[in-house]
Structures are given as C-alpha cells and as structure tokens.
Amino acid sequence: MERSNHTLTEFILVGFTTDPVIQLVLFVVFLSMYSLTLVANTTLIILICNDSRLHTPMYFFTGNLSFLDLWYSSVYAPKILVTCISEDKSISFAGCVCQFFFSAGLAYSECYLLAAVAYDHYVAISKPLLYSQAMSIKLCAFLVTSSYLGTFTNSSIITKRTFALNFCSGNVIDDFFCDVPPLVKLACGRKDGYQTVLYFLLASNVIIPTVFILASYLFIIATILRIRSTQGHLKVFSTCSSHLVFVTLYYGSILYIYSRPQSSYSLDRDKIISTFYTVVFPMWNPMIYSLRNKDVKEALNTLIK
C-alpha cells in the first residue's frame, strides 16, 4: 500500500531477530555493553576533571570524546534494549527524525574530534618544546566547538533531505535504528540528488578528517625515523597505536556503510557492521585509548584512595 509522508506517523524497527530466546540473549549483551560504556566514560570524565595532571590538551580532547560517546551510545542503546524485550517495536516519525539527526551529528563530530586528537599527537611528538603554545586553550576550545557546530549543521541537511523522501514502500525498517540504508530502501522515486548530497557530506565530514589524520601520522612517522633511540620509538608508537587502530576501524565501518551505491545495500550485513560504530566503539574507546594510560591509572588510584 502506498503511503504519503503526511500520513506516516510511525516506523517499525525489525531489530536483529524475531526469535525470543536470541532476543533475550541480545538484551543481556547490549545491556552489559551499555552499562560498561556509561561507567567507563563517566569515570574517565571524572578523572580528567578532578586530577590536575590530566589538565592537558590531549586529555581535554579525550574527555570530550568520552562525553560524545556517552551521548552517542545513548542515542541507540535504550531503543535497542526496548526492541529486544518488548512486543512494541514501533518508533514515532518524530522519534525517528530525532534519532537520525543526533546519530549523524554525533558520528560526524567524532570524526573531527579524532582528527583533532591526531593533530595533538603530531604537535606533541614533532614540536614538544612548543607544545603548550601551539595547543593553547583557545585553540582546543575552538576545535571542539567548531566540530560540533559544523557537523550538526550538516546533520540537519541530511536529515531534512532524508525525511523529504517519499516513503511509499511501507513503514517497516529492517534495522535496529533509523539509518540511511533502510530508509532509502523504503523510499521510491528518483534518489540521484539524495545520493549526491550523501556523498558530499561523507566527503566533508569523513574523507577530509581521514586525509587530515593520515597527513598527521605521516609527519609523525617522519619524526619517529629521526629518533635514534629504540625506547623513543616504542614510546611514540605506544602513544599513537591505539588511536590509529580505533580510527581505522571507526572510519572503515562508516565508509563501508555509507559510501556504497544504493543498489548494493545489504541490510543484514549492514546491521552487524553498524553495531560496531554505534555500540561497541563507544565502549572500547575509553578502555583501549585512555584507561590503560599510566597517567590515567595513577589518577584512578588517587581517586579510589
């Protein structure tokens, strides 16, 4: 039955499976992951705020990443948990719009914050004597503020264009949240212009930060090659490796989902990949990137004592 967006009041989220046993298992898994995400990121934010040793540009960006991850995971996890245990799998049209808007805005913001972290690493390693002047408080605040303002502006553009599509193929979203591929599957009519806008936003919010990060690490590698001591190599590698691994996985999953043409969307496979950057990475970020850091461990011990 063809529908008009004027009469469409809700969507139905299919989720991962209809098997009640598997749904219960998934509920426990996602609840555990979400709880760990909240605890780890909140702990890291408290440590950074309370310990003067962590009042540096690197931990300023890390704290903002943790705040963003708290917000980011909360866009998805509560609805996933409700979908797993409730027979009512609906989400209102307005709720879908809000989830889509914050999902895109926060994902774009994380891309630029990760680029800011890469630049911070470059300055710290390549220009250690000028680090405090180069990474001033004003510059750090500008990078964080501009990343939010710019990306949420772009998010409003893609949200408006997405929900201006004519959803004439029903209201059942074959996914666990309101995302581009399943919504495009429901739309009919010409979508060439929409795909162009999507590619433009990917280029400006994902490709550009990726190029910036790669350039930063090329300069870092050049600096490493000039360091003669093996201990110096290991220290620099330890500082950058976890960030680089996280960036590769995060950017790779996003580019895979959104850079493909509409004809190659595979919703079942996309669900699994989407789980990583929506639920898993916000949980991993504080653990692999900060909580294993010596300064953070000392701050945690001090807080506990």
N, C-alpha and C positions, 0 to 999 in steps of 0.2 A: 504494500500500500504506500503510495507516495505521500510524503508529509511536507509541510512547509515549516520553516524555522519559526514562523509566528505561532504555530500551534504546538510545537515541540516543547514540552515542559520538563522532561527528564530523560536521562540515559540509563541504560542497564549495563553495569560492569560485569562481564563474564568472569573475570579473575583468572586463576590458574587452572582450576579443575572443578568438576561438579561432584567428585567422589567425597562424601562426608568425612571419611577416615583421613584421606590425604589433606583435606581442608583443615582438620584439627591439628595434624602434624605441622602444616604450614603456619597455622596460627601460633603455635608454640615457638617455632623457629623465628618467625618475624617479631613476635613479642620479645623474645630474648635479644635479638639483634637491635631492636629499637630501644630497649631498656639500656643495653650496653652503650649505644650511641649517645643517649641522654646523659648517662653517668660519666662517660669518658670525656665528652666535650665540655660538659659543665665543670668537671674537675679541672680541666686544663684552663678554662677561662678564669676560674677562681684563683688558681696558682699564678697565672700571669698578672692578674690584678693585685694580688696580695704580696708577691715577692719582688722586691726591688731589683734583684739580679736578673729578672726576666723583663725588665722595662727597656727593651732594645727594639729596634725596627723589626728584626726577624720575628720576635715573639709578638710584636704588635700585629703583624700580618697573620701569624699563626692563630692568635686569639680571634681575629676577625673571621678566619676560615672556620674555626670551631663554632662561632656564633652562627655563621652561614649554614654550616652542616646541621646544627640543631634545628634551624628553621626549615632547611631543605628536607630533612628526613620527616619532619612533622607534616609536610605537605602530602606525603604519600602514606606513611606507615599507619596512622589511625584508620584511614579508609580501607587499607588492605586488611587490617585486623577485623574490622566490622564485616567486610565482604566474606572473610573466611568462616565466620561463625553465625552470620545472620542469613536468613532466607531473603531478606530485603536487600537486594544488590543494586538498588537504584541510586542515582545521584542527580540532583536537580540540574536544570540547564544552567542556572546561575552558579551553582556549586562547581560544575564542570568548567565554566569560564574562569572562575577564580583559581581553581587548581591548575589549569593550563597556564594562566598568566604568571602565577608565582613559580611554577615549575620552570618555565622558560627564563624568567628574570633571574632566579637564583642560579640556574645552570650557567647562564651567560656570566653572571657575577663571579662565580667560582673560576671560570676560565681566566678572567682578567686578574683576579687575586693570585692565582697560581703563576701568572706571568709576572706579577709584582714580586712574588717570592723569588722567582728565578733572577730577576734584576737585583734584588737584595743580595742574593748569593754571589752574583757577579761582582758587585761593588765590594763586598766583604772580602772576597778572595783576591781580586785584581788590584784593589786600591785600599788596603787595610788601614793605611795611615790617614786617609781622607774619608774614612767610612762615616764618622759621626757628622761631618759637614755635608757629605754627599747625600746621606739618607737622613735628612732633617725631619723633625716632627711635622712641619708644614707639608713637605713632600709626601710623607707617608699618609697623612690625612687626606691630601689631595688625591692620591692614587686610589685609596679605598672609597672615598666619596664619589669620585668620577666613575668608578667601576659600577657602583650601584645605580647612579642616575642614568648613565648611558645605557646600561643593559636593560633596565626596567622600561626605558623609553622604547627600545627595540622590542621588548616583550609585549608592550601594548600594541605595536604594529602587527606582529604575527598573530596575536590573539584576535584582534579585530578582523584580520583577513581570514583567519581560520573559521570563525563563527559567522562570517558572512557567506560561507559556502552553503549551498542548498543541500541539506541532509534529507535525501529522498529515498534512502535505502534502509529505513528503519532507525531505531534508536539503540540497538544493541552494540556496545563497544567491546570488541574481542580483545580486552586487555584489562589490567588491574588499575589503570588510571587514565585520565583524559590526555591523550597524546596525539601527535601529528599522524602517524601511520593509520591507526584505527579510525580516526575521524575522517581522514581523506578517503578511506575505503567506503564510508557511509555517504560521501558526497557524490553528486552527479553533475554533469555539465562540464564545460571546459575548465581545466585547472592549470593551464600552462602559466598564466600570470601568477598564480599562487606559488607554483614551484619556483618561479624566478625570484619571488620575494624571499622564499625559504632559503634558496642558495645564497642570496645577498646577505641575509642575516647570519648564515653559517660562516660566510667569508669574513664578515666584520666582527663577529663575536667568538669564533672558534679558530679559523685559519690564521687571522692576524696575531692573536695571542700565541698560537702554536709556533709561528715563524719567529716571534719575539723570544720565546723560550729557547728555541733551537739556536738562535743567534747568541743568546746569553751563555748557553752551555758550550758553544764553540769557542767563545772568548775565555771561558773558564778552563777548557781543555788546553788552550794555548798557554794559559798561565801555569797550569799544572806541569806542562812539559818543561817550563823554565825552573821548576822547583827541583833541586838536585837530591834532596833527602827523601828516602823511602817513607819515613814517618810523615813527612809533609804531604806526600801523595795520598797516603792512607787517610789522613785527617780530612783532606779536601774531598776525597771520594766518599767518606762516611757522611760528610755534611750534605752532599748533593744527591747521592744514590737513591735514597728513599723518596725524595721529592720527584726525581726523574722517573722512577718506576710508577709512582702514583699518577703523574701527569700523562705518561704513555698509556696506561690503562684507561684513565678517565676520558682523555681526548679521543682515544681509539674507539671506545664504545659509542660515544656521541656521534663521531663522524660516520661510523658504520650505520647507525640507525637513521640519520637524517640526511646524509649526502647521496643516498641512492635514489634512482628514479622511482616513481610511484608503482610502476609495473612490477618491481622486484621486491615489494614489501612482503615479508613473511611474518605474520603476527605471532605465531607460536615461537619461532626462534627469537623474534624481537623482544618478547616478554622476558626471556631468560637474560638477554644482554641488558635490557632496561633495568632489571633488578640490581645489577652491579652499580650503576651510577646513581640510582635513586635510593637504595637501601644499604648496600654493602660498603661502598666507598665512604659515606659519611661516618660509618662505624670504624673503618680502617684508618682513616686519616689521623686521628689523634694517637692511635697506637703505634703505627709504623713511622710516623713522621715526628712526633714530639715526646710522647710518654717514655720512649726509650732513650731520650736525650739525657746526658749526665746532669745538666743544669736543672732540668725539669724533675728528675729523680730527687735531687737534693732539696728542691723546693717542696716536693711532696712529703719527704721525710720531715722537713721542718714544720709543715702544716700539721702532720699527724702528731708530732711531739707536742 
